[in-house]
Amino acid sequence: MKKIVAGLAAMALSAVMLASCGKAEENTVHSVDDLNGKNIGVQIGTTGDTLAGDIENANVEKYTKYSDAVQALKQGKIDAVIIDNDTASVFVSKNDDVELLSEGFADEEYAIAMALDNETLQTEINGALKELSNDGTLKAIKDFYDAEDKGEGYKSPADVDRSKGKLIMATNAEFPPYEYREGDKIIGFDVDMMTAVCDKLGYELEISDMAFESIIPAVQSGKAQVGVAGMSVTEERQKNVRFSDPYTTTHLVVMVRK
């Protein structure tokens, strides 16, 4: 009889433990000020990673992919994720147990990184970006990735010149809608934008996927001519690479559990 009672007690305890494991702690972050002293998830090497370090008494958990940070948030391992708004919107649309604070965290502009000594390429790319902005191509690409019901995205002209050879783009394909995988293919706003730039300049775009923190070293070493991965211009990064003119403006937001 004692064995039966003990067995039932153990089963009840197990049930309680399973129930508690299946439910993350209630959200306690309702404003940016609430981030003080909290466990905050970021993608390593991003602007969010840098800015999170300035939050008072915060414990910053660094992840190689935003998807891992979002999963940790859902499980209650962290209290919030600092993330790009467009990327956050993708995750929110696919996870009904997370949401964004209405209060923004920081504004930023994305630009294309290249070697410090490659002023010629910078001039070429800035010229192409200006043309693509003036003729509405950049806006059309952005609108395509912002739309829920997508039509046809950017297509290269049939007679495009590729006489300058390959231009290698270092990226991190874990940052929808800017760059992400669809099957075996890497797609996204940055991919279409750089394809359009290469179409203007006579290059064939080649994409090299790597960890975000490896992109600038790849550009510095010459393994890639450009780094494009939703990368914002910072003083620290400008010590290691030169940047194009900004090609889009976005802002960082805070994701929390519902």
N, C-alpha and C positions, 0 to 999 in steps of 0.2 A: 504493500500500500504506500509506504514511504517513497519507494522508487517511482510509483505512478505520480504522486504529488510533486516530487522533485522534477519529474519529466515535464509535467504540465507547467510548472513554474518556469522552467528553462525555456519552454516554447513561448510562454507569454513574454518573457524578457526579450527573446529573439524578435518577437513581433514588434515590440516597442522600439527596439534598436533599428529594425528595418524601416519602421515608420518614420523615425527621426532622421535616418539617413536619406530617405527619399524626399525630404522637404528642406530646402535651404532656409537660412535665417531670414527674418523679415528685413526688408530694405530700411536702412537708416540714413541714406544719402538723399536728401530732398533739395539741396542747393549746392553750389560750388563751395560755399563755406563749410558745409558738412564733410568735405573731403579731409579736413584736418584730422590727423590721427588714424585715418582709415587705411585699409589694404587696397592699393590701386593697381590695376593691371594696365600694362602698356606693351606695345611692340618695341622690341629692343632697337635702338638706333634712331627712332622716330623723334619728331618734335615733341610729341606727347611724353616720350621717355624723358627728355630734357626738362620740360616744364613741370612734370610731376615731382621732380627732385626738389622743387622750390616750395612744395606744399608742406606746411608745418606738421612735424611728427608723423608724416605719412610713411607707410611701408610700401615701397614700389616693387611690384612683382613684374619681372620682364619676361616676355614670351617671344618666341621666334615668329609666331603667326598670330594675327588678331583672332582667328577662329579658336585658338587654344585659350586666349584670354576670355573670350565670350563664354566658352564652356566652363571655365573656372568660376566666372561670375554666376552662371546658372546653378552651379553646384554649391555656391556659398563659400568658396575658398577665398574670394576677394569681394570687396564691397562695391567696386565701380571699375569701369574701363574708360580711359581717355582715348578717343578715337576720332578719325575724320568723319564728318557728318554724312557724306555720300556713302562711305563704306558702312557706317553705322546703320543707315537706312536699309541697306541690303540685309544685314543681320536681323534687324527688328522685323522686317517683312517675313522672315522665315522662322522667327522664334517669338511666340506669343507671351513668353514669360519675362521678357526684358523690354525696357523702354528708355527714352532719352529725357534728360532734364530739359525743361524749356529754356533754361539759362545757358547761353553759350559759354565756352571755356576760353578760346583764343582764336583769332583770325590768322590765316596764313595764305601765302601764294606759292603755287607749284611752278618749278622751272626745270630746265634740262641741264644736267651737270656734264662737264667735259674737262679735259686736262687743263691745268693752269696755263700751259704754254700754247694752247691751241686757240689763239685769238681768231684765226682764219675761219675755223669751223663755227665759232660763236657768231661771227658776223654773218656767215651763210645762214645759220639756223634762225637768227633774229630776223633776217630778211624774209625767210619763208614763213615764219610765224606771223609777221605783219601782213603778208599777202593773204594767208589763210584766215586771219581775223577780218581783214577788209572785205573779202569775198563771201564771208558767212560760213566758211567750211568748219571752223572751230566751234561755232555755235551749233551748227547742225550735228556735229559729232556729239557734243555735250547733251543736246536735246534727245538724241537717239538713246543714249545710255540712261537718261533720266526718265524716259517714257516707260510706262507699264506695258503698253501694247506696242512692241517694237515693229517697225516696218523694215526697210532695207537700210543697212548701215553704209559706211563709207566704202566706196569701191575705187580702186586705182584706174586711171584712164587706160584704155587698151594700148595706146601708142606711147606709154611713158618711157622716158629715157633712163637706163640703168648703167650708163657708160662709166660712172665713177667707181663702180664696184660696190662691195658690201660695207655697210655701216652697222657695227655691232652695238646693240642696245642692252645694257645690263639692267635687269629688273628683278622684282620679287613678285611672283604671280599669286599673291595671297591677299590682294588688296582690291576687291571689287568695289565699284565698277571700273576702276582704273586699269587694273591688270589681274586676270584670273584665268583659270583653265576651264575650258569646255571640251571635254573629251581629251584628246591629245594636243589640242590647240590652245595657245595663249591668246586671249582676246582682251578687249577693254578700251576705254577712252584713250589711255596713253598709247596703246598699240596703234589705234587708228590715227591718232594725232601724229605720231612719228612716221607712220606709213605715208601720210599726206605730206609731211615735211620732206621725206626722201623722194617722193614723187616730184616735188618742186625742184629738188637739188640734183637729181640724177643718181641717187643711191639705191641699192637693194637692201632693205632692212633685214637684219638677222637678230633674233632675240636670244639672249642668254639669261636663263632663270637662275637665281641664286638667293642666298640669305640677304635680307635688307642691309645688314651691316657690312656686307662684302661688296656692295655696289661701288662706293667711292674708291676703295682700294683697287677694284678692277679697272676703273677709269684712270686712276693714277698710274697703274702699271702698264696700261696700253692693251689690256685684254679686251676692253670695250672702249669704243669711241665716245659713247654717251651713257649716262645713267638716268633712267626715267622710271620713277616708281612713286608718283605722288610725293615728290621730294621738295620740301620747302627750303627757301634760302635762309641760312643762318650765318652769323659771323664766324662761327667755328668751322662750318663746312667750307666757307669761302677761303679759309687758310689752305685747303687741300685741293679744291676744284674751282673752276670758274662756272658761272651760270648764265643761261640764256635769259632773255626777258621772260617774265611770268607768262604762262599760257592759260592759267585758270586761277580763280580765287575761291577759297573754301574756308571752312573753320572747324576747329576741334570742338567736340561735344563730350558730354559725360553720359555713359550708358550705365543703367542700374537695373536691379531686379524689380519687377512689378510688386 
